[in-house]
Amino acid sequence: MDNNFKGKYGPLLIAEIGGNHEGDFEEAKKLTKLAISTDVDFIKFQLYTGDSLVSRLESPQRNEHFKKFELTEEQHIFLAKMVNDAGIGYMASVWDVDMMEWIDPYMPIYKVGSGDLTAYPVLKTIAKKGKPIILSTGLSKEEEVLDAIQYIQMVNSIYKSADYLALLQCTSMYPINNEDANLSVIPRMKKLTELTVGYSDHTIGIEANLYAYLLGAEIIEFHFTDSREGKEFRDHKVSLTPQEVKELQKKIKRAQQFKGSEIKKPITIELDNNHHVTFRRAVYPSIDVKKGTILNEENLICLRPNHGIDARDFDKLLGKKVKVDLRKHQKLTWDMF
């Protein structure tokens, strides 16, 4: 089965434009063009209307905020085509299920934002589509994450596969302190769920993303902007600039060199330099030993190089009778006993 979450640089890199366009379509196009230039794997947006997301009565200010950030159906499709035509994946957190009908053709992967982890009707609608899902886990207790996974898998068993369901460690604040990134969740969730696990970043700078990768993150999502200077909208503060995205890609590539293979075995350079022999020990006589002597811990020693009888066989020699005279530090062979 194909790995839907493998990226060009190793981890799947997602540049989240999100609401950084602040409702300005020209700004959205500009940011999209810049994101394309960074050669990320996916460029991500958010699809919503104020009235389909926030109660006008219970939270009128938030309702108005999201209305200001709305783009039209035609504008969203324009951006999706713009991304796809550039050979990059288009992705979105679709917070209005009605919008899924017209954006679905452009969506190879669905992203579920942290706020919707408990919105089971939304999860159900997406899971029925059978496309890969990336689920952010900000705000959530471990139990809530596991419950959401179980619900998605109940709706569609395809999501029992790590190729179809991924989780992102996330802290839903903008920005967060370094210690609030809690990157240790990444290996724990991998162990608990056996799913693909990544990281959605809300720190400042690129460091957390790199450390997340080193801890096993297979997806890295970061907010994206042209510049953080002079921007008031909160998301710009945690966004990476094009130069920083390139720097992150460069450092991930460098880190891959250090990570190497997960299979533990001698490396060619070790073998070519004979270090498996010169660095390891064998068993030698610690003194001159006469024929007929019984070997014990007093007349044996483990020394480099590993010539003759390996040090792991030390106990097998104890109690054996010597058939020939042995010199101190002489190489031993089994036919001597």
LUMBA-851733 format. One record per residue (C-alpha): residue in one letter; y, x, z. Coordinates in steps of 0.2 Angstrom, whole numbers, plus 2048, in hexadecimal, padded with zeros to 3 digits. Layout:
BEGIN
<dofi A&yy Y&xx X&zz Z>
...
END
This chain:
BEGIN
<dofi M&yy 800&xx 800&zz 800>
<dofi D&yy 812&xx 806&zz 7FC>
<dofi N&yy 81C&xx 80C&zz 80A>
<dofi N&yy 82B&xx 801&zz 809>
<dofi F&yy 835&xx 80B&zz 816>
<dofi K&yy 834&xx 81C&zz 80E>
<dofi G&yy 844&xx 824&zz 809>
<dofi K&yy 84A&xx 832&zz 7FD>
<dofi Y&yy 84E&xx 83D&zz 80B>
<dofi G&yy 83F&xx 839&zz 816>
<dofi P&yy 846&xx 82B&zz 821>
<dofi L&yy 84D&xx 81C&zz 818>
<dofi L&yy 860&xx 81E&zz 819>
<dofi I&yy 86A&xx 80E&zz 81A>
<dofi A&yy 87D&xx 80E&zz 818>
<dofi E&yy 883&xx 7FE&zz 820>
<dofi I&yy 894&xx 7F8&zz 819>
<dofi G&yy 892&xx 7E8&zz 823>
<dofi G&yy 8A3&xx 7E1&zz 827>
<dofi N&yy 8AD&xx 7F1&zz 824>
<dofi H&yy 8B5&xx 7E9&zz 815>
<dofi E&yy 8BD&xx 7DD&zz 821>
<dofi G&yy 8BC&xx 7CF&zz 814>
<dofi D&yy 8C5&xx 7D9&zz 806>
<dofi F&yy 8BA&xx 7D9&zz 7F6>
<dofi E&yy 8C3&xx 7E7&zz 7EF>
<dofi E&yy 8C0&xx 7F1&zz 7FE>
<dofi A&yy 8AE&xx 7EC&zz 7FE>
<dofi K&yy 8AC&xx 7F3&zz 7EC>
<dofi K&yy 8B5&xx 803&zz 7F1>
<dofi L&yy 8A9&xx 806&zz 800>
<dofi T&yy 89A&xx 801&zz 7F5>
<dofi K&yy 89F&xx 80E&zz 7E8>
<dofi L&yy 8A1&xx 81B&zz 7F5>
<dofi A&yy 890&xx 817&zz 7FD>
<dofi I&yy 888&xx 818&zz 7EC>
<dofi S&yy 88F&xx 82A&zz 7EB>
<dofi T&yy 885&xx 82F&zz 7FA>
<dofi D&yy 874&xx 82C&zz 7F3>
<dofi V&yy 86E&xx 822&zz 802>
<dofi D&yy 85E&xx 817&zz 7FF>
<dofi F&yy 866&xx 807&zz 803>
<dofi I&yy 878&xx 800&zz 805>
<dofi K&yy 879&xx 7F1&zz 811>
<dofi F&yy 884&xx 7E2&zz 813>
<dofi Q&yy 886&xx 7D3&zz 81E>
<dofi L&yy 885&xx 7C1&zz 817>
<dofi Y&yy 88C&xx 7B3&zz 821>
<dofi T&yy 89A&xx 7A6&zz 823>
<dofi G&yy 8A3&xx 7A3&zz 833>
<dofi D&yy 89D&xx 791&zz 835>
<dofi S&yy 88B&xx 795&zz 832>
<dofi L&yy 88B&xx 7A3&zz 83F>
<dofi V&yy 897&xx 79F&zz 84D>
<dofi S&yy 89B&xx 78E&zz 855>
<dofi R&yy 8AC&xx 789&zz 852>
<dofi L&yy 8AD&xx 780&zz 863>
<dofi E&yy 8A4&xx 78C&zz 86E>
<dofi S&yy 8AC&xx 79C&zz 866>
<dofi P&yy 8BB&xx 798&zz 85B>
<dofi Q&yy 8C2&xx 7A9&zz 85B>
<dofi R&yy 8B1&xx 7B1&zz 855>
<dofi N&yy 8AF&xx 7A3&zz 849>
<dofi E&yy 8C0&xx 7A8&zz 841>
<dofi H&yy 8BC&xx 7BA&zz 842>
<dofi F&yy 8AD&xx 7B8&zz 837>
<dofi K&yy 8B6&xx 7AC&zz 82B>
<dofi K&yy 8C2&xx 7BA&zz 828>
<dofi F&yy 8B4&xx 7C6&zz 823>
<dofi E&yy 8AB&xx 7BA&zz 817>
<dofi L&yy 8A8&xx 7BE&zz 805>
<dofi T&yy 8A3&xx 7B2&zz 7F8>
<dofi E&yy 892&xx 7B0&zz 7F0>
<dofi E&yy 898&xx 7B7&zz 7DF>
<dofi Q&yy 8A0&xx 7C6&zz 7E8>
<dofi H&yy 890&xx 7C9&zz 7F2>
<dofi I&yy 885&xx 7C8&zz 7E2>
<dofi F&yy 892&xx 7D4&zz 7D9>
<dofi L&yy 88F&xx 7E1&zz 7E7>
<dofi A&yy 87C&xx 7DF&zz 7E7>
<dofi K&yy 87C&xx 7E2&zz 7D4>
<dofi M&yy 888&xx 7F0&zz 7D6>
<dofi V&yy 87C&xx 7F9&zz 7E2>
<dofi N&yy 86C&xx 7F5&zz 7D8>
<dofi D&yy 874&xx 7FB&zz 7C8>
<dofi A&yy 877&xx 80C&zz 7D0>
<dofi G&yy 865&xx 80D&zz 7D4>
<dofi I&yy 867&xx 80A&zz 7E7>
<dofi G&yy 85F&xx 7FD&zz 7F1>
<dofi Y&yy 869&xx 7EE&zz 7F7>
<dofi M&yy 866&xx 7E7&zz 808>
<dofi A&yy 86F&xx 7DA&zz 813>
<dofi S&yy 86E&xx 7D2&zz 824>
<dofi V&yy 86F&xx 7C0&zz 81E>
<dofi W&yy 875&xx 7B5&zz 82D>
<dofi D&yy 876&xx 7A5&zz 823>
<dofi V&yy 865&xx 79F&zz 81D>
<dofi D&yy 86C&xx 795&zz 80F>
<dofi M&yy 873&xx 7A6&zz 807>
<dofi M&yy 861&xx 7AC&zz 806>
<dofi E&yy 85E&xx 7A1&zz 7F7>
<dofi W&yy 86A&xx 7AA&zz 7EC>
<dofi I&yy 86A&xx 7BC&zz 7F3>
<dofi D&yy 857&xx 7BD&zz 7F4>
<dofi P&yy 854&xx 7C4&zz 7E2>
<dofi Y&yy 85F&xx 7D3&zz 7E7>
<dofi M&yy 856&xx 7D6&zz 7F8>
<dofi P&yy 846&xx 7E1&zz 7F8>
<dofi I&yy 848&xx 7E2&zz 80B>
<dofi Y&yy 84F&xx 7D6&zz 818>
<dofi K&yy 859&xx 7DD&zz 826>
<dofi V&yy 85A&xx 7D3&zz 836>
<dofi G&yy 868&xx 7D8&zz 842>
<dofi S&yy 866&xx 7DA&zz 854>
<dofi G&yy 86E&xx 7C9&zz 858>
<dofi D&yy 861&xx 7C0&zz 84E>
<dofi L&yy 852&xx 7C7&zz 856>
<dofi T&yy 850&xx 7B7&zz 861>
<dofi A&yy 856&xx 7AC&zz 852>
<dofi Y&yy 844&xx 7A6&zz 84F>
<dofi P&yy 849&xx 79A&zz 841>
<dofi V&yy 851&xx 7A8&zz 837>
<dofi L&yy 842&xx 7B3&zz 83A>
<dofi K&yy 837&xx 7A6&zz 834>
<dofi T&yy 841&xx 7A3&zz 824>
<dofi I&yy 841&xx 7B5&zz 820>
<dofi A&yy 82E&xx 7B8&zz 825>
<dofi K&yy 829&xx 7AB&zz 819>
<dofi K&yy 830&xx 7B5&zz 80B>
<dofi G&yy 823&xx 7C3&zz 80E>
<dofi K&yy 830&xx 7D1&zz 80A>
<dofi P&yy 831&xx 7E0&zz 815>
<dofi I&yy 83C&xx 7DD&zz 825>
<dofi I&yy 846&xx 7E9&zz 82F>
<dofi L&yy 849&xx 7E2&zz 840>
<dofi S&yy 857&xx 7E9&zz 84B>
<dofi T&yy 854&xx 7E8&zz 85E>
<dofi G&yy 865&xx 7EA&zz 866>
<dofi L&yy 868&xx 7DF&zz 876>
<dofi S&yy 855&xx 7DD&zz 878>
<dofi K&yy 848&xx 7E0&zz 886>
<dofi E&yy 838&xx 7E8&zz 880>
<dofi E&yy 82F&xx 7D7&zz 883>
<dofi E&yy 83B&xx 7CE&zz 878>
<dofi V&yy 838&xx 7DB&zz 86A>
<dofi L&yy 825&xx 7D8&zz 86C>
<dofi D&yy 827&xx 7C6&zz 86C>
<dofi A&yy 832&xx 7C6&zz 85C>
<dofi I&yy 825&xx 7D1&zz 853>
<dofi Q&yy 817&xx 7C5&zz 859>
<dofi Y&yy 821&xx 7B6&zz 852>
<dofi I&yy 824&xx 7BE&zz 841>
<dofi Q&yy 812&xx 7C3&zz 840>
<dofi M&yy 80C&xx 7B2&zz 844>
<dofi V&yy 817&xx 7AB&zz 836>
<dofi N&yy 810&xx 7B7&zz 82A>
<dofi S&yy 802&xx 7C4&zz 82D>
<dofi I&yy 809&xx 7D0&zz 820>
<dofi Y&yy 815&xx 7D6&zz 82E>
<dofi K&yy 806&xx 7DE&zz 838>
<dofi S&yy 808&xx 7EC&zz 82B>
<dofi A&yy 814&xx 7FA&zz 82F>
<dofi D&yy 818&xx 7FA&zz 81C>
<dofi Y&yy 820&xx 7E8&zz 81E>
<dofi L&yy 828&xx 7E8&zz 830>
<dofi A&yy 833&xx 7F5&zz 837>
<dofi L&yy 83D&xx 7F5&zz 847>
<dofi L&yy 84E&xx 7FE&zz 84B>
<dofi Q&yy 853&xx 805&zz 85C>
<dofi C&yy 865&xx 7FF&zz 85E>
<dofi T&yy 872&xx 7FC&zz 86B>
<dofi S&yy 87E&xx 7EE&zz 866>
<dofi M&yy 88E&xx 7F5&zz 86B>
<dofi Y&yy 89C&xx 7FE&zz 861>
<dofi P&yy 89D&xx 80D&zz 865>
<dofi I&yy 890&xx 812&zz 872>
<dofi N&yy 88E&xx 821&zz 87D>
<dofi N&yy 881&xx 82D&zz 878>
<dofi E&yy 876&xx 829&zz 887>
<dofi D&yy 876&xx 817&zz 882>
<dofi A&yy 86D&xx 81B&zz 871>
<dofi N&yy 85C&xx 81B&zz 87B>
<dofi L&yy 854&xx 824&zz 86C>
<dofi S&yy 844&xx 826&zz 877>
<dofi V&yy 840&xx 814&zz 873>
<dofi I&yy 83C&xx 81A&zz 861>
<dofi P&yy 82B&xx 822&zz 866>
<dofi R&yy 827&xx 815&zz 873>
<dofi M&yy 829&xx 807&zz 866>
<dofi K&yy 81E&xx 810&zz 85A>
<dofi K&yy 811&xx 812&zz 866>
<dofi L&yy 812&xx 800&zz 86C>
<dofi T&yy 813&xx 7F7&zz 85B>
<dofi E&yy 80C&xx 803&zz 84F>
<dofi L&yy 81A&xx 7FE&zz 843>
<dofi T&yy 827&xx 807&zz 83A>
<dofi V&yy 835&xx 80C&zz 846>
<dofi G&yy 846&xx 812&zz 842>
<dofi Y&yy 858&xx 813&zz 849>
<dofi S&yy 868&xx 809&zz 847>
<dofi D&yy 877&xx 814&zz 84C>
<dofi H&yy 886&xx 80F&zz 856>
<dofi T&yy 88B&xx 820&zz 85C>
<dofi I&yy 899&xx 82A&zz 855>
<dofi G&yy 894&xx 838&zz 849>
<dofi I&yy 883&xx 83D&zz 842>
<dofi E&yy 87A&xx 845&zz 850>
<dofi A&yy 871&xx 836&zz 857>
<dofi N&yy 86A&xx 832&zz 845>
<dofi L&yy 863&xx 844&zz 844>
<dofi Y&yy 85B&xx 843&zz 855>
<dofi A&yy 854&xx 832&zz 851>
<dofi Y&yy 84C&xx 839&zz 842>
<dofi L&yy 844&xx 848&zz 84C>
<dofi L&yy 83D&xx 83B&zz 859>
<dofi G&yy 834&xx 832&zz 84B>
<dofi A&yy 841&xx 826&zz 843>
<dofi E&yy 83B&xx 821&zz 832>
<dofi I&yy 84B&xx 816&zz 82E>
<dofi I&yy 85D&xx 81B&zz 832>
<dofi E&yy 86A&xx 80E&zz 830>
<dofi F&yy 87C&xx 813&zz 833>
<dofi H&yy 88D&xx 80A&zz 830>
<dofi F&yy 897&xx 811&zz 821>
<dofi T&yy 8A9&xx 812&zz 81E>
<dofi D&yy 8B6&xx 81D&zz 813>
<dofi S&yy 8BF&xx 823&zz 823>
<dofi R&yy 8C0&xx 81F&zz 835>
<dofi E&yy 8D3&xx 823&zz 836>
<dofi G&yy 8DF&xx 815&zz 838>
<dofi K&yy 8D1&xx 807&zz 839>
<dofi E&yy 8D1&xx 7FA&zz 846>
<dofi F&yy 8C1&xx 7F1&zz 843>
<dofi R&yy 8B4&xx 7F7&zz 84F>
<dofi D&yy 8A6&xx 7FB&zz 843>
<dofi H&yy 8B1&xx 809&zz 83B>
<dofi K&yy 8B0&xx 813&zz 84B>
<dofi V&yy 89D&xx 814&zz 84A>
<dofi S&yy 89D&xx 817&zz 837>
<dofi L&yy 898&xx 826&zz 82D>
<dofi T&yy 8A3&xx 82D&zz 81F>
<dofi P&yy 89C&xx 832&zz 80E>
<dofi Q&yy 89E&xx 845&zz 814>
<dofi E&yy 894&xx 841&zz 824>
<dofi V&yy 886&xx 838&zz 81A>
<dofi K&yy 884&xx 847&zz 80F>
<dofi E&yy 884&xx 852&zz 81F>
<dofi L&yy 877&xx 847&zz 827>
<dofi Q&yy 86C&xx 848&zz 817>
<dofi K&yy 86D&xx 85B&zz 817>
<dofi K&yy 869&xx 85C&zz 82A>
<dofi I&yy 85A&xx 850&zz 828>
<dofi K&yy 853&xx 85B&zz 819>
<dofi R&yy 855&xx 86A&zz 824>
<dofi A&yy 84D&xx 862&zz 833>
<dofi Q&yy 83E&xx 85D&zz 827>
<dofi Q&yy 83B&xx 870&zz 825>
<dofi F&yy 83A&xx 872&zz 838>
<dofi K&yy 82F&xx 863&zz 83A>
<dofi G&yy 822&xx 868&zz 82D>
<dofi S&yy 811&xx 860&zz 82E>
<dofi E&yy 80A&xx 855&zz 83C>
<dofi I&yy 7F9&xx 85D&zz 839>
<dofi K&yy 7F6&xx 86B&zz 846>
<dofi K&yy 7EE&xx 879&zz 83D>
<dofi P&yy 7F1&xx 88C&zz 83A>
<dofi I&yy 7FF&xx 88F&zz 82E>
<dofi T&yy 7FC&xx 89A&zz 81F>
<dofi I&yy 808&xx 8A7&zz 825>
<dofi E&yy 7FF&xx 8A9&zz 835>
<dofi L&yy 7EE&xx 8AB&zz 82C>
<dofi D&yy 7F5&xx 8B7&zz 81F>
<dofi N&yy 7FC&xx 8C2&zz 82D>
<dofi N&yy 7EB&xx 8C1&zz 836>
<dofi H&yy 7F3&xx 8BB&zz 846>
<dofi H&yy 7E4&xx 8AF&zz 849>
<dofi V&yy 7DB&xx 8C0&zz 84D>
<dofi T&yy 7E8&xx 8CC&zz 853>
<dofi F&yy 7F0&xx 8BF&zz 85F>
<dofi R&yy 7E0&xx 8B8&zz 866>
<dofi R&yy 7D3&xx 8C0&zz 872>
<dofi A&yy 7C1&xx 8C4&zz 872>
<dofi V&yy 7B5&xx 8CA&zz 880>
<dofi Y&yy 7B4&xx 8DD&zz 883>
<dofi P&yy 7AB&xx 8E8&zz 890>
<dofi S&yy 7B8&xx 8EC&zz 89D>
<dofi I&yy 7AE&xx 8FC&zz 8A2>
<dofi D&yy 7A0&xx 906&zz 89A>
<dofi V&yy 790&xx 8FC&zz 89C>
<dofi K&yy 77F&xx 903&zz 89C>
<dofi K&yy 770&xx 8FB&zz 894>
<dofi G&yy 767&xx 8EE&zz 89F>
<dofi T&yy 777&xx 8E9&zz 8A8>
<dofi I&yy 77A&xx 8D7&zz 8AB>
<dofi L&yy 78B&xx 8D1&zz 8A5>
<dofi N&yy 797&xx 8C9&zz 8B2>
<dofi E&yy 7AA&xx 8C6&zz 8B4>
<dofi E&yy 7AC&xx 8D8&zz 8BB>
<dofi N&yy 7A6&xx 8E1&zz 8AB>
<dofi L&yy 7AE&xx 8D6&zz 89E>
<dofi I&yy 7C0&xx 8D3&zz 899>
<dofi C&yy 7C9&xx 8C9&zz 88B>
<dofi L&yy 7D4&xx 8D4&zz 880>
<dofi R&yy 7DD&xx 8D3&zz 86F>
<dofi P&yy 7D8&xx 8D3&zz 861>
<dofi N&yy 7CB&xx 8C6&zz 85E>
<dofi H&yy 7BD&xx 8D1&zz 858>
<dofi G&yy 7AB&xx 8CE&zz 85C>
<dofi I&yy 7A8&xx 8C0&zz 869>
<dofi D&yy 7B6&xx 8B3&zz 86B>
<dofi A&yy 7BE&xx 8B2&zz 87C>
<dofi R&yy 7B8&xx 89F&zz 87C>
<dofi D&yy 7A6&xx 8A5&zz 87E>
<dofi F&yy 7AA&xx 8B0&zz 88D>
<dofi D&yy 79F&xx 8A5&zz 899>
<dofi K&yy 791&xx 8A5&zz 88D>
<dofi L&yy 790&xx 8B8&zz 88F>
<dofi L&yy 78E&xx 8B7&zz 8A2>
<dofi G&yy 77D&xx 8BB&zz 8A8>
<dofi K&yy 777&xx 8C3&zz 898>
<dofi K&yy 76E&xx 8D4&zz 898>
<dofi V&yy 775&xx 8E2&zz 88E>
<dofi K&yy 769&xx 8EA&zz 881>
<dofi V&yy 773&xx 8F9&zz 87D>
<dofi D&yy 780&xx 904&zz 886>
<dofi L&yy 792&xx 8FE&zz 884>
<dofi R&yy 7A2&xx 907&zz 884>
<dofi K&yy 7B2&xx 900&zz 88C>
<dofi H&yy 7BB&xx 8F5&zz 880>
<dofi Q&yy 7AE&xx 8F5&zz 873>
<dofi K&yy 7AC&xx 8E7&zz 867>
<dofi L&yy 79D&xx 8DC&zz 86C>
<dofi T&yy 791&xx 8D3&zz 861>
<dofi W&yy 783&xx 8C6&zz 867>
<dofi D&yy 775&xx 8D2&zz 862>
<dofi M&yy 77A&xx 8DE&zz 870>
<dofi F&yy 773&xx 8D2&zz 87D>
END
